[in-house]
Amino acid sequence: MSLATQSIDRAAVTDADLIPALRDRWSPRSFDPTAEVQDDVLSTVLEAARWAPSAMNSQPWRFIVAKRGSASFAKIHAALMGFNKVWADSASVLLVALTETEDAEGKARPWAQYDLGQSVNSMIVQASAEGLHAHQMAGFDAEQLRASFDVEAHLAPTTVVALGYLGAADALPEVLHEREIAPRERKSLADIVLVQD
Ligand SMILES: Cc1cc2nc3c(=O)[nH]c(=O)nc-3n(C[C@H](O)[C@H](O)[C@H](O)COP(=O)(O)O)c2cc1C
């Protein structure tokens, strides 16, 4: 592994100072395939997810958490699609984030996906503060996950999150390496703030 590429600087180039956990967060595909996330660190990251805000405090998030080497990790990895399958096996942890789409009476929870996103974001920002990296994925077969883990009908596998420590970018196949080092871009504030009085 090349140390030069391991310390690749992907921090956001921002117009204002952000807290380090936000500034330094980015979504790598190069994870250290030998690194493990300690249990206390994993618990801290999950605690951040737990304490996210949600509509009516409904907390409509559930997680399947699997360390590399476990049977559950293999099942999650098997459900990944396309390039995700190529890089995500190096992550220390694969985590399925599920939305609880209905309450106990079968009534729809209209804000549930929004709430799950907030929970996952809290998790990822905490992970960043712990020196971890996270990469969310929508490219997976939700029905395969549902079957593999016997997921109940009111829960919807929504994203898979890879968690781990940064690895060497040049260990990736060429096409993924290019994406790994491509400039990070965002719309301008002028594009996203419609009204600011
Ligand atoms: C809901 C969601 C789904 C995503 N799905 C994938 C995916 O399937 N594969 C992938 O490589 N990246 C995926 N990403 C990562 C985004 O491409 C990435 O966050 C975005 O390009 C911004 O880059 P950054 O996170 O490094 O700032 C996903 C991100 C989110 C939030």
The ligand as an SDF file (V2000), in Angstrom:
LIG
                    3D

 31 33  0  0  0  0  0  0  0  0999 V2000
  -28.7140    7.5180   -1.0550 C   0  0  0  0  0  0  0  0  0  0  0  0
  -27.3350    7.3870   -1.6340 C   0  0  0  0  0  0  0  0  0  0  0  0
  -27.0670    6.3550   -2.5260 C   0  0  0  0  0  0  0  0  0  0  0  0
  -25.7770    6.1870   -3.0460 C   0  0  0  0  0  0  0  0  0  0  0  0
  -25.5130    5.1050   -3.8410 N   0  0  0  0  0  0  0  0  0  0  0  0
  -24.2440    4.8590   -4.2420 C   0  0  0  0  0  0  0  0  0  0  0  0
  -23.9180    3.6440   -4.8960 C   0  0  0  0  0  0  0  0  0  0  0  0
  -24.7540    2.7450   -5.1060 O   0  0  0  0  0  0  0  0  0  0  0  0
  -22.6230    3.4480   -5.2670 N   0  0  0  0  0  0  0  0  0  0  0  0
  -21.6440    4.3890   -5.0290 C   0  0  0  0  0  0  0  0  0  0  0  0
  -20.4900    4.1440   -5.3690 O   0  0  0  0  0  0  0  0  0  0  0  0
  -21.9320    5.5360   -4.3720 N   0  0  0  0  0  0  0  0  0  0  0  0
  -23.2000    5.7950   -3.9570 C   0  0  0  0  0  0  0  0  0  0  0  0
  -23.4820    6.9310   -3.2430 N   0  0  0  0  0  0  0  0  0  0  0  0
  -22.4030    7.8940   -2.9170 C   0  0  0  0  0  0  0  0  0  0  0  0
  -22.5750    9.2140   -3.6630 C   0  0  0  0  0  0  0  0  0  0  0  0
  -22.2630    9.0280   -5.0220 O   0  0  0  0  0  0  0  0  0  0  0  0
  -21.6920   10.2800   -3.0020 C   0  0  0  0  0  0  0  0  0  0  0  0
  -22.1320   10.5360   -1.6980 O   0  0  0  0  0  0  0  0  0  0  0  0
  -21.7020   11.5910   -3.7960 C   0  0  0  0  0  0  0  0  0  0  0  0
  -21.1120   11.3990   -5.0580 O   0  0  0  0  0  0  0  0  0  0  0  0
  -20.9690   12.7150   -3.0860 C   0  0  0  0  0  0  0  0  0  0  0  0
  -19.6480   12.3280   -2.8020 O   0  0  0  0  0  0  0  0  0  0  0  0
  -19.0600   12.4520   -1.3010 P   0  0  0  0  0  0  0  0  0  0  0  0
  -19.9500   11.6150   -0.4150 O   0  0  0  0  0  0  0  0  0  0  0  0
  -17.6670   11.9010   -1.3950 O   0  0  0  0  0  0  0  0  0  0  0  0
  -19.1090   13.8800   -0.9100 O   0  0  0  0  0  0  0  0  0  0  0  0
  -24.7600    7.1180   -2.7100 C   0  0  0  0  0  0  0  0  0  0  0  0
  -25.0370    8.1570   -1.8020 C   0  0  0  0  0  0  0  0  0  0  0  0
  -26.2960    8.2830   -1.2640 C   0  0  0  0  0  0  0  0  0  0  0  0
  -26.5520    9.3900   -0.2540 C   0  0  0  0  0  0  0  0  0  0  0  0
  1  2  1  0
  2  3  1  0
  2 30  2  0
  3  4  2  0
  4  5  1  0
  4 28  1  0
  5  6  2  0
  6  7  1  0
  6 13  1  0
  7  8  2  0
  7  9  1  0
  9 10  1  0
 10 11  2  0
 10 12  1  0
 12 13  2  0
 13 14  1  0
 14 15  1  0
 14 28  1  0
 15 16  1  0
 16 17  1  0
 16 18  1  0
 18 19  1  0
 18 20  1  0
 20 21  1  0
 20 22  1  0
 22 23  1  0
 23 24  1  0
 24 25  2  0
 24 26  1  0
 24 27  1  0
 28 29  2  0
 29 30  1  0
 30 31  1  0
M  END
$$$$
